[in-house]
Amino acid sequence: MNQKIKVNDILLPKILKNNLAKFVNETRQKNAIPILITPVMRRRFDETGKFYDVHGAYPDLVRRVADSLKVEFLDLHRAK
């Protein structure tokens, strides 16, 4: 099995997680209340009409950061 792995597939989630944590910590240092929000679900369909999520792993990453840092969280991705 010879799969090519893109650097961005590995690094991008880590970079996003670190940036969210940085924003949370900087906000708290200013005595403000950070709130993390997932992106709104977009209805996208491929050429066969099958639904696909354009946000990939990002909403779950935001959920995990919010949980681990005990941050107020609004999940627009799962909202109906």
C-alpha positions in Angstrom: 0.0 0.0 0.0 1.7 3.2 -1.2 -0.5 6.2 -0.2 0.7 9.7 -0.5 -0.1 11.8 2.5 -0.2 15.5 2.0 1.5 17.6 4.7 -1.6 19.8 5.0 -3.7 16.7 6.0 -1.5 16.2 9.0 -0.5 19.8 9.9 -3.6 21.8 9.2 -5.8 20.3 12.0 -2.9 20.8 14.5 -2.4 24.4 13.3 -6.2 25.1 13.6 -6.4 23.6 17.0 -3.4 25.6 18.2 -4.9 28.8 16.8 -8.3 28.3 18.4 -6.5 27.6 21.8 -4.5 30.8 21.3 -7.6 32.9 20.6 -9.3 31.4 23.7 -6.3 32.1 26.0 -5.8 35.6 24.7 -9.5 36.4 25.1 -9.4 35.1 28.7 -6.3 37.2 29.4 -8.4 40.3 28.5 -11.1 39.2 31.0 -13.5 38.5 28.2 -15.5 35.4 27.6 -14.5 33.3 24.6 -17.2 31.5 22.6 -16.4 29.0 19.9 -18.8 28.4 17.1 -18.9 25.8 14.3 -19.6 26.9 10.8 -23.2 26.6 9.5 -23.9 23.4 7.6 -24.0 23.9 3.9 -26.1 21.7 1.7 -23.8 20.5 -1.1 -24.3 17.7 -3.5 -22.0 15.9 -5.9 -22.8 15.2 -9.5 -24.8 12.1 -8.5 -26.9 14.0 -6.0 -25.2 12.6 -3.0 -24.8 15.0 0.0 -21.3 15.8 1.2 -20.1 18.0 4.0 -17.8 20.8 2.8 -16.3 21.5 6.3 -14.6 18.2 6.7 -13.1 17.6 10.2 -13.2 21.3 11.2 -16.5 21.2 13.2 -15.3 18.3 15.2 -12.0 20.0 15.9 -13.9 23.1 17.2 -16.1 20.8 19.4 -13.0 19.1 20.9 -11.2 22.4 21.6 -14.3 23.9 23.2 -14.7 20.8 25.4 -11.0 20.6 26.4 -10.7 24.3 27.3 -14.2 24.5 28.9 -15.3 27.2 26.5 -18.8 28.4 25.7 -19.8 26.6 22.5 -22.5 27.1 19.8 -22.9 24.3 17.3 -24.3 25.8 14.2 -23.1 22.8 12.1 -25.6 20.4 13.8 -28.4 23.0 14.4 -31.6 22.3 12.5 
